[in-house]
């Protein structure tokens, strides 16, 4: 049976995905870097958030990366507001 895009394009790049998200890359940017459709990546992320064990690693990596980026944006906005 053929491997899914998740197995061939996403799983080997989980560390990169987290790094890209930390650097501010959007899900669309990451999908392009992985050479998969944005809708496919969103499906994997959404299923991982819903508790589907197969995609939890991706969902967690993306969330960790975005958390750092979100914190930096919040701090910048707060400092600018002062």
mmCIF file of the N, C-alpha and C atoms, coordinates in Angstrom:
data_MODEL
# 
_entry.id   MODEL 
# 
loop_
_atom_site.group_PDB 
_atom_site.id 
_atom_site.type_symbol 
_atom_site.label_atom_id 
_atom_site.label_alt_id 
_atom_site.label_comp_id 
_atom_site.label_asym_id 
_atom_site.label_entity_id 
_atom_site.label_seq_id 
_atom_site.pdbx_PDB_ins_code 
_atom_site.Cartn_x 
_atom_site.Cartn_y 
_atom_site.Cartn_z 
_atom_site.occupancy 
_atom_site.B_iso_or_equiv 
_atom_site.pdbx_formal_charge 
_atom_site.auth_seq_id 
_atom_site.auth_comp_id 
_atom_site.auth_asym_id 
_atom_site.auth_atom_id 
_atom_site.pdbx_PDB_model_num 
ATOM 1   N N  . UNK A 1 1  ? 0.836  -1.176 0.000  1.00 0.00 ? 1  UNK A N  1 
ATOM 2   C CA . UNK A 1 1  ? 0.000  0.000  0.000  1.00 0.00 ? 1  UNK A CA 1 
ATOM 3   C C  . UNK A 1 1  ? 0.887  1.248  0.000  1.00 0.00 ? 1  UNK A C  1 
ATOM 4   N N  . UNK A 1 2  ? 0.493  2.244  -0.731 1.00 0.00 ? 2  UNK A N  1 
ATOM 5   C CA . UNK A 1 2  ? 1.264  3.477  -0.830 1.00 0.00 ? 2  UNK A CA 1 
ATOM 6   C C  . UNK A 1 2  ? 1.200  4.261  0.476  1.00 0.00 ? 2  UNK A C  1 
ATOM 7   N N  . UNK A 1 3  ? 2.286  4.948  0.771  1.00 0.00 ? 3  UNK A N  1 
ATOM 8   C CA . UNK A 1 3  ? 2.332  5.771  1.974  1.00 0.00 ? 3  UNK A CA 1 
ATOM 9   C C  . UNK A 1 3  ? 1.590  7.079  1.734  1.00 0.00 ? 3  UNK A C  1 
ATOM 10  N N  . UNK A 1 4  ? 1.027  7.613  2.801  1.00 0.00 ? 4  UNK A N  1 
ATOM 11  C CA . UNK A 1 4  ? 0.313  8.885  2.701  1.00 0.00 ? 4  UNK A CA 1 
ATOM 12  C C  . UNK A 1 4  ? 1.314  10.040 2.691  1.00 0.00 ? 4  UNK A C  1 
ATOM 13  N N  . UNK A 1 5  ? 0.837  11.210 2.307  1.00 0.00 ? 5  UNK A N  1 
ATOM 14  C CA . UNK A 1 5  ? 1.675  12.416 2.326  1.00 0.00 ? 5  UNK A CA 1 
ATOM 15  C C  . UNK A 1 5  ? 2.127  12.715 3.752  1.00 0.00 ? 5  UNK A C  1 
ATOM 16  N N  . UNK A 1 6  ? 1.277  12.352 4.716  1.00 0.00 ? 6  UNK A N  1 
ATOM 17  C CA . UNK A 1 6  ? 1.648  12.565 6.112  1.00 0.00 ? 6  UNK A CA 1 
ATOM 18  C C  . UNK A 1 6  ? 2.920  11.788 6.444  1.00 0.00 ? 6  UNK A C  1 
ATOM 19  N N  . UNK A 1 7  ? 2.981  10.553 6.007  1.00 0.00 ? 7  UNK A N  1 
ATOM 20  C CA . UNK A 1 7  ? 4.141  9.713  6.295  1.00 0.00 ? 7  UNK A CA 1 
ATOM 21  C C  . UNK A 1 7  ? 5.377  10.126 5.509  1.00 0.00 ? 7  UNK A C  1 
ATOM 22  N N  . UNK A 1 8  ? 5.183  10.576 4.282  1.00 0.00 ? 8  UNK A N  1 
ATOM 23  C CA . UNK A 1 8  ? 6.331  10.875 3.425  1.00 0.00 ? 8  UNK A CA 1 
ATOM 24  C C  . UNK A 1 8  ? 6.800  12.328 3.500  1.00 0.00 ? 8  UNK A C  1 
ATOM 25  N N  . UNK A 1 9  ? 5.869  13.271 3.714  1.00 0.00 ? 9  UNK A N  1 
ATOM 26  C CA . UNK A 1 9  ? 6.217  14.683 3.660  1.00 0.00 ? 9  UNK A CA 1 
ATOM 27  C C  . UNK A 1 9  ? 6.195  15.383 5.022  1.00 0.00 ? 9  UNK A C  1 
ATOM 28  N N  . UNK A 1 10 ? 5.327  14.923 5.913  1.00 0.00 ? 10 UNK A N  1 
ATOM 29  C CA . UNK A 1 10 ? 5.143  15.625 7.180  1.00 0.00 ? 10 UNK A CA 1 
ATOM 30  C C  . UNK A 1 10 ? 5.978  15.024 8.308  1.00 0.00 ? 10 UNK A C  1 
ATOM 31  N N  . UNK A 1 11 ? 5.805  13.754 8.591  1.00 0.00 ? 11 UNK A N  1 
ATOM 32  C CA . UNK A 1 11 ? 6.499  13.125 9.726  1.00 0.00 ? 11 UNK A CA 1 
ATOM 33  C C  . UNK A 1 11 ? 8.013  13.339 9.722  1.00 0.00 ? 11 UNK A C  1 
ATOM 34  N N  . UNK A 1 12 ? 8.685  13.197 8.576  1.00 0.00 ? 12 UNK A N  1 
ATOM 35  C CA . UNK A 1 12 ? 10.139 13.403 8.597  1.00 0.00 ? 12 UNK A CA 1 
ATOM 36  C C  . UNK A 1 12 ? 10.551 14.851 8.860  1.00 0.00 ? 12 UNK A C  1 
ATOM 37  N N  . UNK A 1 13 ? 9.589  15.771 8.830  1.00 0.00 ? 13 UNK A N  1 
ATOM 38  C CA . UNK A 1 13 ? 9.905  17.193 8.944  1.00 0.00 ? 13 UNK A CA 1 
ATOM 39  C C  . UNK A 1 13 ? 9.279  17.869 10.161 1.00 0.00 ? 13 UNK A C  1 
ATOM 40  N N  . UNK A 1 14 ? 8.897  17.113 11.179 1.00 0.00 ? 14 UNK A N  1 
ATOM 41  C CA . UNK A 1 14 ? 8.226  17.705 12.343 1.00 0.00 ? 14 UNK A CA 1 
ATOM 42  C C  . UNK A 1 14 ? 9.080  18.782 13.015 1.00 0.00 ? 14 UNK A C  1 
ATOM 43  N N  . UNK A 1 15 ? 10.368 18.539 13.161 1.00 0.00 ? 15 UNK A N  1 
ATOM 44  C CA . UNK A 1 15 ? 11.244 19.546 13.781 1.00 0.00 ? 15 UNK A CA 1 
ATOM 45  C C  . UNK A 1 15 ? 11.306 20.812 12.923 1.00 0.00 ? 15 UNK A C  1 
ATOM 46  N N  . UNK A 1 16 ? 11.377 20.626 11.625 1.00 0.00 ? 16 UNK A N  1 
ATOM 47  C CA . UNK A 1 16 ? 11.396 21.783 10.721 1.00 0.00 ? 16 UNK A CA 1 
ATOM 48  C C  . UNK A 1 16 ? 10.091 22.557 10.796 1.00 0.00 ? 16 UNK A C  1 
ATOM 49  N N  . UNK A 1 17 ? 8.980  21.844 10.877 1.00 0.00 ? 17 UNK A N  1 
ATOM 50  C CA . UNK A 1 17 ? 7.666  22.489 10.946 1.00 0.00 ? 17 UNK A CA 1 
ATOM 51  C C  . UNK A 1 17 ? 7.590  23.367 12.193 1.00 0.00 ? 17 UNK A C  1 
ATOM 52  N N  . UNK A 1 18 ? 8.028  22.839 13.324 1.00 0.00 ? 18 UNK A N  1 
ATOM 53  C CA . UNK A 1 18 ? 8.025  23.627 14.552 1.00 0.00 ? 18 UNK A CA 1 
ATOM 54  C C  . UNK A 1 18 ? 8.921  24.856 14.409 1.00 0.00 ? 18 UNK A C  1 
ATOM 55  N N  . UNK A 1 19 ? 10.097 24.666 13.826 1.00 0.00 ? 19 UNK A N  1 
ATOM 56  C CA . UNK A 1 19 ? 11.042 25.777 13.623 1.00 0.00 ? 19 UNK A CA 1 
ATOM 57  C C  . UNK A 1 19 ? 10.437 26.844 12.715 1.00 0.00 ? 19 UNK A C  1 
ATOM 58  N N  . UNK A 1 20 ? 9.841  26.405 11.607 1.00 0.00 ? 20 UNK A N  1 
ATOM 59  C CA . UNK A 1 20 ? 9.225  27.359 10.682 1.00 0.00 ? 20 UNK A CA 1 
ATOM 60  C C  . UNK A 1 20 ? 8.103  28.138 11.360 1.00 0.00 ? 20 UNK A C  1 
ATOM 61  N N  . UNK A 1 21 ? 7.300  27.452 12.153 1.00 0.00 ? 21 UNK A N  1 
ATOM 62  C CA . UNK A 1 21 ? 6.204  28.131 12.861 1.00 0.00 ? 21 UNK A CA 1 
ATOM 63  C C  . UNK A 1 21 ? 6.758  29.134 13.869 1.00 0.00 ? 21 UNK A C  1 
ATOM 64  N N  . UNK A 1 22 ? 7.853  28.776 14.546 1.00 0.00 ? 22 UNK A N  1 
ATOM 65  C CA . UNK A 1 22 ? 8.486  29.706 15.491 1.00 0.00 ? 22 UNK A CA 1 
ATOM 66  C C  . UNK A 1 22 ? 8.982  30.950 14.775 1.00 0.00 ? 22 UNK A C  1 
ATOM 67  N N  . UNK A 1 23 ? 9.399  30.774 13.538 1.00 0.00 ? 23 UNK A N  1 
ATOM 68  C CA . UNK A 1 23 ? 9.915  31.897 12.745 1.00 0.00 ? 23 UNK A CA 1 
ATOM 69  C C  . UNK A 1 23 ? 8.793  32.727 12.130 1.00 0.00 ? 23 UNK A C  1 
ATOM 70  N N  . UNK A 1 24 ? 7.536  32.308 12.366 1.00 0.00 ? 24 UNK A N  1 
ATOM 71  C CA . UNK A 1 24 ? 6.399  33.084 11.892 1.00 0.00 ? 24 UNK A CA 1 
ATOM 72  C C  . UNK A 1 24 ? 5.758  32.585 10.615 1.00 0.00 ? 24 UNK A C  1 
ATOM 73  N N  . UNK A 1 25 ? 6.174  31.437 10.119 1.00 0.00 ? 25 UNK A N  1 
ATOM 74  C CA . UNK A 1 25 ? 5.575  30.899 8.895  1.00 0.00 ? 25 UNK A CA 1 
ATOM 75  C C  . UNK A 1 25 ? 4.121  30.491 9.171  1.00 0.00 ? 25 UNK A C  1 
ATOM 76  N N  . UNK A 1 26 ? 3.259  30.758 8.214  1.00 0.00 ? 26 UNK A N  1 
ATOM 77  C CA . UNK A 1 26 ? 1.863  30.363 8.336  1.00 0.00 ? 26 UNK A CA 1 
ATOM 78  C C  . UNK A 1 26 ? 1.704  28.919 7.871  1.00 0.00 ? 26 UNK A C  1 
ATOM 79  N N  . UNK A 1 27 ? 0.532  28.362 8.118  1.00 0.00 ? 27 UNK A N  1 
ATOM 80  C CA . UNK A 1 27 ? 0.254  27.000 7.651  1.00 0.00 ? 27 UNK A CA 1 
ATOM 81  C C  . UNK A 1 27 ? 0.384  26.928 6.128  1.00 0.00 ? 27 UNK A C  1 
ATOM 82  N N  . UNK A 1 28 ? -0.015 27.988 5.431  1.00 0.00 ? 28 UNK A N  1 
ATOM 83  C CA . UNK A 1 28 ? 0.128  28.005 3.963  1.00 0.00 ? 28 UNK A CA 1 
ATOM 84  C C  . UNK A 1 28 ? 1.599  27.968 3.559  1.00 0.00 ? 28 UNK A C  1 
ATOM 85  N N  . UNK A 1 29 ? 2.417  28.732 4.264  1.00 0.00 ? 29 UNK A N  1 
ATOM 86  C CA . UNK A 1 29 ? 3.854  28.748 3.981  1.00 0.00 ? 29 UNK A CA 1 
ATOM 87  C C  . UNK A 1 29 ? 4.460  27.360 4.205  1.00 0.00 ? 29 UNK A C  1 
ATOM 88  N N  . UNK A 1 30 ? 4.085  26.753 5.309  1.00 0.00 ? 30 UNK A N  1 
ATOM 89  C CA . UNK A 1 30 ? 4.623  25.439 5.661  1.00 0.00 ? 30 UNK A CA 1 
ATOM 90  C C  . UNK A 1 30 ? 4.182  24.392 4.645  1.00 0.00 ? 30 UNK A C  1 
ATOM 91  N N  . UNK A 1 31 ? 2.922  24.437 4.239  1.00 0.00 ? 31 UNK A N  1 
ATOM 92  C CA . UNK A 1 31 ? 2.433  23.497 3.231  1.00 0.00 ? 31 UNK A CA 1 
ATOM 93  C C  . UNK A 1 31 ? 3.245  23.625 1.943  1.00 0.00 ? 31 UNK A C  1 
ATOM 94  N N  . UNK A 1 32 ? 3.526  24.856 1.547  1.00 0.00 ? 32 UNK A N  1 
ATOM 95  C CA . UNK A 1 32 ? 4.322  25.075 0.335  1.00 0.00 ? 32 UNK A CA 1 
ATOM 96  C C  . UNK A 1 32 ? 5.729  24.501 0.493  1.00 0.00 ? 32 UNK A C  1 
ATOM 97  N N  . UNK A 1 33 ? 6.331  24.709 1.657  1.00 0.00 ? 33 UNK A N  1 
ATOM 98  C CA . UNK A 1 33 ? 7.675  24.181 1.894  1.00 0.00 ? 33 UNK A CA 1 
ATOM 99  C C  . UNK A 1 33 ? 7.682  22.653 1.865  1.00 0.00 ? 33 UNK A C  1 
ATOM 100 N N  . UNK A 1 34 ? 6.587  22.037 2.334  1.00 0.00 ? 34 UNK A N  1 
ATOM 101 C CA . UNK A 1 34 ? 6.482  20.581 2.351  1.00 0.00 ? 34 UNK A CA 1 
ATOM 102 C C  . UNK A 1 34 ? 6.032  20.003 1.008  1.00 0.00 ? 34 UNK A C  1 
ATOM 103 N N  . UNK A 1 35 ? 5.624  20.896 0.105  1.00 0.00 ? 35 UNK A N  1 
ATOM 104 C CA . UNK A 1 35 ? 5.118  20.505 -1.217 1.00 0.00 ? 35 UNK A CA 1 
ATOM 105 C C  . UNK A 1 35 ? 3.849  19.639 -1.114 1.00 0.00 ? 35 UNK A C  1 
ATOM 106 N N  . UNK A 1 36 ? 2.951  20.091 -0.197 1.00 0.00 ? 36 UNK A N  1 
ATOM 107 C CA . UNK A 1 36 ? 1.633  19.469 -0.085 1.00 0.00 ? 36 UNK A CA 1 
ATOM 108 C C  . UNK A 1 36 ? 0.586  20.569 -0.127 1.00 0.00 ? 36 UNK A C  1 
ATOM 109 N N  . UNK A 1 37 ? -0.639 20.202 -0.390 1.00 0.00 ? 37 UNK A N  1 
ATOM 110 C CA . UNK A 1 37 ? -1.717 21.184 -0.449 1.00 0.00 ? 37 UNK A CA 1 
ATOM 111 C C  . UNK A 1 37 ? -1.984 21.744 0.944  1.00 0.00 ? 37 UNK A C  1 
ATOM 112 N N  . UNK A 1 38 ? -2.311 23.024 0.984  1.00 0.00 ? 38 UNK A N  1 
ATOM 113 C CA . UNK A 1 38 ? -2.651 23.669 2.249  1.00 0.00 ? 38 UNK A CA 1 
ATOM 114 C C  . UNK A 1 38 ? -3.831 22.951 2.908  1.00 0.00 ? 38 UNK A C  1 
ATOM 115 N N  . UNK A 1 39 ? -4.825 22.563 2.124  1.00 0.00 ? 39 UNK A N  1 
ATOM 116 C CA . UNK A 1 39 ? -5.998 21.881 2.674  1.00 0.00 ? 39 UNK A CA 1 
ATOM 117 C C  . UNK A 1 39 ? -5.616 20.550 3.330  1.00 0.00 ? 39 UNK A C  1 
ATOM 118 N N  . UNK A 1 40 ? -4.634 19.883 2.769  1.00 0.00 ? 40 UNK A N  1 
ATOM 119 C CA . UNK A 1 40 ? -4.165 18.614 3.351  1.00 0.00 ? 40 UNK A CA 1 
ATOM 120 C C  . UNK A 1 40 ? -3.500 18.866 4.695  1.00 0.00 ? 40 UNK A C  1 
ATOM 121 N N  . UNK A 1 41 ? -2.632 19.865 4.761  1.00 0.00 ? 41 UNK A N  1 
ATOM 122 C CA . UNK A 1 41 ? -1.962 20.184 6.018  1.00 0.00 ? 41 UNK A CA 1 
ATOM 123 C C  . UNK A 1 41 ? -2.976 20.596 7.079  1.00 0.00 ? 41 UNK A C  1 
ATOM 124 N N  . UNK A 1 42 ? -3.948 21.438 6.712  1.00 0.00 ? 42 UNK A N  1 
ATOM 125 C CA . UNK A 1 42 ? -4.980 21.865 7.670  1.00 0.00 ? 42 UNK A CA 1 
ATOM 126 C C  . UNK A 1 42 ? -5.770 20.666 8.167  1.00 0.00 ? 42 UNK A C  1 
ATOM 127 N N  . UNK A 1 43 ? -6.061 19.731 7.285  1.00 0.00 ? 43 UNK A N  1 
ATOM 128 C CA . UNK A 1 43 ? -6.803 18.530 7.684  1.00 0.00 ? 43 UNK A CA 1 
ATOM 129 C C  . UNK A 1 43 ? -6.014 17.763 8.736  1.00 0.00 ? 43 UNK A C  1 
ATOM 130 N N  . UNK A 1 44 ? -4.723 17.567 8.509  1.00 0.00 ? 44 UNK A N  1 
ATOM 131 C CA . UNK A 1 44 ? -3.888 16.855 9.464  1.00 0.00 ? 44 UNK A CA 1 
ATOM 132 C C  . UNK A 1 44 ? -3.832 17.591 10.812 1.00 0.00 ? 44 UNK A C  1 
ATOM 133 N N  . UNK A 1 45 ? -3.650 18.905 10.761 1.00 0.00 ? 45 UNK A N  1 
ATOM 134 C CA . UNK A 1 45 ? -3.577 19.693 11.997 1.00 0.00 ? 45 UNK A CA 1 
ATOM 135 C C  . UNK A 1 45 ? -4.904 19.626 12.748 1.00 0.00 ? 45 UNK A C  1 
ATOM 136 N N  . UNK A 1 46 ? -6.010 19.818 12.032 1.00 0.00 ? 46 UNK A N  1 
ATOM 137 C CA . UNK A 1 46 ? -7.329 19.799 12.669 1.00 0.00 ? 46 UNK A CA 1 
ATOM 138 C C  . UNK A 1 46 ? -7.647 18.430 13.262 1.00 0.00 ? 46 UNK A C  1 
ATOM 139 N N  . UNK A 1 47 ? -7.331 17.367 12.549 1.00 0.00 ? 47 UNK A N  1 
ATOM 140 C CA . UNK A 1 47 ? -7.575 16.022 13.073 1.00 0.00 ? 47 UNK A CA 1 
ATOM 141 C C  . UNK A 1 47 ? -6.711 15.754 14.306 1.00 0.00 ? 47 UNK A C  1 
ATOM 142 N N  . UNK A 1 48 ? -5.498 16.254 14.305 1.00 0.00 ? 48 UNK A N  1 
ATOM 143 C CA . UNK A 1 48 ? -4.620 16.091 15.462 1.00 0.00 ? 48 UNK A CA 1 
ATOM 144 C C  . UNK A 1 48 ? -5.154 16.814 16.681 1.00 0.00 ? 48 UNK A C  1 
ATOM 145 N N  . UNK A 1 49 ? -5.756 17.975 16.471 1.00 0.00 ? 49 UNK A N  1 
ATOM 146 C CA . UNK A 1 49 ? -6.342 18.734 17.580 1.00 0.00 ? 49 UNK A CA 1 
ATOM 147 C C  . UNK A 1 49 ? -7.593 18.051 18.109 1.00 0.00 ? 49 UNK A C  1 
ATOM 148 N N  . UNK A 1 50 ? -8.270 17.301 17.258 1.00 0.00 ? 50 UNK A N  1 
ATOM 149 C CA . UNK A 1 50 ? -9.483 16.599 17.671 1.00 0.00 ? 50 UNK A CA 1 
ATOM 150 C C  . UNK A 1 50 ? -9.183 15.312 18.410 1.00 0.00 ? 50 UNK A C  1 
ATOM 151 N N  . UNK A 1 51 ? -7.907 14.996 18.589 1.00 0.00 ? 51 UNK A N  1 
ATOM 152 C CA . UNK A 1 51 ? -7.527 13.813 19.348 1.00 0.00 ? 51 UNK A CA 1 
ATOM 153 C C  . UNK A 1 51 ? -7.226 12.590 18.505 1.00 0.00 ? 51 UNK A C  1 
ATOM 154 N N  . UNK A 1 52 ? -7.117 12.756 17.184 1.00 0.00 ? 52 UNK A N  1 
ATOM 155 C CA . UNK A 1 52 ? -6.752 11.629 16.326 1.00 0.00 ? 52 UNK A CA 1 
ATOM 156 C C  . UNK A 1 52 ? -5.271 11.337 16.554 1.00 0.00 ? 52 UNK A C  1 
ATOM 157 N N  . UNK A 1 53 ? -4.970 10.224 17.145 1.00 0.00 ? 53 UNK A N  1 
ATOM 158 C CA . UNK A 1 53 ? -3.611 9.879  17.531 1.00 0.00 ? 53 UNK A CA 1 
ATOM 159 C C  . UNK A 1 53 ? -2.602 9.889  16.402 1.00 0.00 ? 53 UNK A C  1 
ATOM 160 N N  . UNK A 1 54 ? -3.059 9.674  15.170 1.00 0.00 ? 54 UNK A N  1 
ATOM 161 C CA . UNK A 1 54 ? -2.119 9.620  14.049 1.00 0.00 ? 54 UNK A CA 1 
ATOM 162 C C  . UNK A 1 54 ? -1.482 10.975 13.775 1.00 0.00 ? 54 UNK A C  1 
ATOM 163 N N  . UNK A 1 55 ? -2.215 12.060 14.031 1.00 0.00 ? 55 UNK A N  1 
ATOM 164 C CA . UNK A 1 55 ? -1.740 13.390 13.644 1.00 0.00 ? 55 UNK A CA 1 
ATOM 165 C C  . UNK A 1 55 ? -1.406 14.288 14.828 1.00 0.00 ? 55 UNK A C  1 
ATOM 166 N N  . UNK A 1 56 ? -1.428 13.748 16.026 1.00 0.00 ? 56 UNK A N  1 
ATOM 167 C CA . UNK A 1 56 ? -1.182 14.553 17.219 1.00 0.00 ? 56 UNK A CA 1 
ATOM 168 C C  . UNK A 1 56 ? 0.218  15.159 17.212 1.00 0.00 ? 56 UNK A C  1 
ATOM 169 N N  . UNK A 1 57 ? 1.202  14.434 16.741 1.00 0.00 ? 57 UNK A N  1 
ATOM 170 C CA . UNK A 1 57 ? 2.582  14.940 16.728 1.00 0.00 ? 57 UNK A CA 1 
ATOM 171 C C  . UNK A 1 57 ? 2.681  16.211 15.887 1.00 0.00 ? 57 UNK A C  1 
ATOM 172 N N  . UNK A 1 58 ? 2.023  16.231 14.750 1.00 0.00 ? 58 UNK A N  1 
ATOM 173 C CA . UNK A 1 58 ? 2.035  17.429 13.895 1.00 0.00 ? 58 UNK A CA 1 
ATOM 174 C C  . UNK A 1 58 ? 1.317  18.575 14.585 1.00 0.00 ? 58 UNK A C  1 
ATOM 175 N N  . UNK A 1 59 ? 0.143  18.307 15.092 1.00 0.00 ? 59 UNK A N  1 
ATOM 176 C CA . UNK A 1 59 ? -0.648 19.341 15.751 1.00 0.00 ? 59 UNK A CA 1 
ATOM 177 C C  . UNK A 1 59 ? 0.129  19.953 16.907 1.00 0.00 ? 59 UNK A C  1 
ATOM 178 N N  . UNK A 1 60 ? 0.784  19.114 17.703 1.00 0.00 ? 60 UNK A N  1 
ATOM 179 C CA . UNK A 1 60 ? 1.563  19.597 18.842 1.00 0.00 ? 60 UNK A CA 1 
ATOM 180 C C  . UNK A 1 60 ? 2.760  20.427 18.393 1.00 0.00 ? 60 UNK A C  1 
ATOM 181 N N  . UNK A 1 61 ? 3.476  19.958 17.380 1.00 0.00 ? 61 UNK A N  1 
ATOM 182 C CA . UNK A 1 61 ? 4.646  20.690 16.873 1.00 0.00 ? 61 UNK A CA 1 
ATOM 183 C C  . UNK A 1 61 ? 4.238  22.050 16.331 1.00 0.00 ? 61 UNK A C  1 
ATOM 184 N N  . UNK A 1 62 ? 3.142  22.080 15.584 1.00 0.00 ? 62 UNK A N  1 
ATOM 185 C CA . UNK A 1 62 ? 2.669  23.346 15.012 1.00 0.00 ? 62 UNK A CA 1 
ATOM 186 C C  . UNK A 1 62 ? 2.235  24.293 16.128 1.00 0.00 ? 62 UNK A C  1 
ATOM 187 N N  . UNK A 1 63 ? 1.530  23.780 17.125 1.00 0.00 ? 63 UNK A N  1 
ATOM 188 C CA . UNK A 1 63 ? 1.063  24.611 18.239 1.00 0.00 ? 63 UNK A CA 1 
ATOM 189 C C  . UNK A 1 63 ? 2.241  25.174 19.037 1.00 0.00 ? 63 UNK A C  1 
ATOM 190 N N  . UNK A 1 64 ? 3.253  24.347 19.308 1.00 0.00 ? 64 UNK A N  1 
ATOM 191 C CA . UNK A 1 64 ? 4.436  24.829 20.043 1.00 0.00 ? 64 UNK A CA 1 
ATOM 192 C C  . UNK A 1 64 ? 5.130  25.944 19.277 1.00 0.00 ? 64 UNK A C  1 
ATOM 193 N N  . UNK A 1 65 ? 5.261  25.762 17.983 1.00 0.00 ? 65 UNK A N  1 
ATOM 194 C CA . UNK A 1 65 ? 5.915  26.778 17.167 1.00 0.00 ? 65 UNK A CA 1 
ATOM 195 C C  . UNK A 1 65 ? 5.132  28.070 17.122 1.00 0.00 ? 65 UNK A C  1 
ATOM 196 N N  . UNK A 1 66 ? 3.831  27.978 16.980 1.00 0.00 ? 66 UNK A N  1 
ATOM 197 C CA . UNK A 1 66 ? 2.983  29.170 16.909 1.00 0.00 ? 66 UNK A CA 1 
ATOM 198 C C  . UNK A 1 66 ? 2.927  29.893 18.239 1.00 0.00 ? 66 UNK A C  1 
ATOM 199 N N  . UNK A 1 67 ? 3.025  29.157 19.336 1.00 0.00 ? 67 UNK A N  1 
ATOM 200 C CA . UNK A 1 67 ? 2.976  29.754 20.664 1.00 0.00 ? 67 UNK A CA 1 
ATOM 201 C C  . UNK A 1 67 ? 4.105  30.767 20.837 1.00 0.00 ? 67 UNK A C  1 
ATOM 202 N N  . UNK A 1 68 ? 5.291  30.392 20.420 1.00 0.00 ? 68 UNK A N  1 
ATOM 203 C CA . UNK A 1 68 ? 6.446  31.280 20.532 1.00 0.00 ? 68 UNK A CA 1 
ATOM 204 C C  . UNK A 1 68 ? 6.232  32.515 19.667 1.00 0.00 ? 68 UNK A C  1 
ATOM 205 N N  . UNK A 1 69 ? 5.770  32.319 18.455 1.00 0.00 ? 69 UNK A N  1 
ATOM 206 C CA . UNK A 1 69 ? 5.516  33.423 17.541 1.00 0.00 ? 69 UNK A CA 1 
ATOM 207 C C  . UNK A 1 69 ? 4.431  34.339 18.086 1.00 0.00 ? 69 UNK A C  1 
ATOM 208 N N  . UNK A 1 70 ? 3.357  33.771 18.617 1.00 0.00 ? 70 UNK A N  1 
ATOM 209 C CA . UNK A 1 70 ? 2.263  34.559 19.178 1.00 0.00 ? 70 UNK A CA 1 
ATOM 210 C C  . UNK A 1 70 ? 2.736  35.385 20.365 1.00 0.00 ? 70 UNK A C  1 
ATOM 211 N N  . UNK A 1 71 ? 3.572  34.805 21.225 1.00 0.00 ? 71 UNK A N  1 
ATOM 212 C CA . UNK A 1 71 ? 4.102  35.526 22.384 1.00 0.00 ? 71 UNK A CA 1 
ATOM 213 C C  . UNK A 1 71 ? 4.941  36.723 21.938 1.00 0.00 ? 71 UNK A C  1 
ATOM 214 N N  . UNK A 1 72 ? 5.740  36.542 20.913 1.00 0.00 ? 72 UNK A N  1 
ATOM 215 C CA . UNK A 1 72 ? 6.577  37.632 20.417 1.00 0.00 ? 72 UNK A CA 1 
ATOM 216 C C  . UNK A 1 72 ? 5.723  38.763 19.860 1.00 0.00 ? 72 UNK A C  1 
ATOM 217 N N  . UNK A 1 73 ? 4.656  38.419 19.167 1.00 0.00 ? 73 UNK A N  1 
ATOM 218 C CA . UNK A 1 73 ? 3.755  39.434 18.612 1.00 0.00 ? 73 UNK A CA 1 
ATOM 219 C C  . UNK A 1 73 ? 3.048  40.188 19.724 1.00 0.00 ? 73 UNK A C  1 
ATOM 220 N N  . UNK A 1 74 ? 2.565  39.461 20.731 1.00 0.00 ? 74 UNK A N  1 
ATOM 221 C CA . UNK A 1 74 ? 1.904  40.105 21.869 1.00 0.00 ? 74 UNK A CA 1 
ATOM 222 C C  . UNK A 1 74 ? 2.838  41.094 22.556 1.00 0.00 ? 74 UNK A C  1 
ATOM 223 N N  . UNK A 1 75 ? 4.064  40.682 22.783 1.00 0.00 ? 75 UNK A N  1 
ATOM 224 C CA . UNK A 1 75 ? 5.042  41.547 23.452 1.00 0.00 ? 75 UNK A CA 1 
ATOM 225 C C  . UNK A 1 75 ? 5.319  42.786 22.614 1.00 0.00 ? 75 UNK A C  1 
ATOM 226 N N  . UNK A 1 76 ? 5.494  42.603 21.324 1.00 0.00 ? 76 UNK A N  1 
ATOM 227 C CA . UNK A 1 76 ? 5.751  43.739 20.438 1.00 0.00 ? 76 UNK A CA 1 
ATOM 228 C C  . UNK A 1 76 ? 4.585  44.711 20.428 1.00 0.00 ? 76 UNK A C  1 
ATOM 229 N N  . UNK A 1 77 ? 3.370  44.188 20.354 1.00 0.00 ? 77 UNK A N  1 
ATOM 230 C CA . UNK A 1 77 ? 2.194  45.057 20.362 1.00 0.00 ? 77 UNK A CA 1 
ATOM 231 C C  . UNK A 1 77 ? 2.054  45.796 21.686 1.00 0.00 ? 77 UNK A C  1 
ATOM 232 N N  . UNK A 1 78 ? 2.313  45.100 22.784 1.00 0.00 ? 78 UNK A N  1 
ATOM 233 C CA . UNK A 1 78 ? 2.232  45.730 24.100 1.00 0.00 ? 78 UNK A CA 1 
ATOM 234 C C  . UNK A 1 78 ? 3.248  46.851 24.217 1.00 0.00 ? 78 UNK A C  1 
ATOM 235 N N  . UNK A 1 79 ? 4.489  46.586 23.797 1.00 0.00 ? 79 UNK A N  1 
ATOM 236 C CA . UNK A 1 79 ? 5.536  47.593 23.865 1.00 0.00 ? 79 UNK A CA 1 
ATOM 237 C C  . UNK A 1 79 ? 5.218  48.795 22.983 1.00 0.00 ? 79 UNK A C  1 
ATOM 238 N N  . UNK A 1 80 ? 4.640  48.541 21.855 1.00 0.00 ? 80 UNK A N  1 
ATOM 239 C CA . UNK A 1 80 ? 4.286  49.631 20.951 1.00 0.00 ? 80 UNK A CA 1 
ATOM 240 C C  . UNK A 1 80 ? 3.151  50.470 21.540 1.00 0.00 ? 80 UNK A C  1 
ATOM 241 N N  . UNK A 1 81 ? 2.214  49.823 22.239 1.00 0.00 ? 81 UNK A N  1 
ATOM 242 C CA . UNK A 1 81 ? 1.089  50.528 22.838 1.00 0.00 ? 81 UNK A CA 1 
ATOM 243 C C  . UNK A 1 81 ? 1.545  51.429 23.992 1.00 0.00 ? 81 UNK A C  1 
ATOM 244 N N  . UNK A 1 82 ? 2.636  51.030 24.653 1.00 0.00 ? 82 UNK A N  1 
ATOM 245 C CA . UNK A 1 82 ? 3.142  51.847 25.769 1.00 0.00 ? 82 UNK A CA 1 
ATOM 246 C C  . UNK A 1 82 ? 3.727  53.114 25.215 1.00 0.00 ? 82 UNK A C  1 
# 
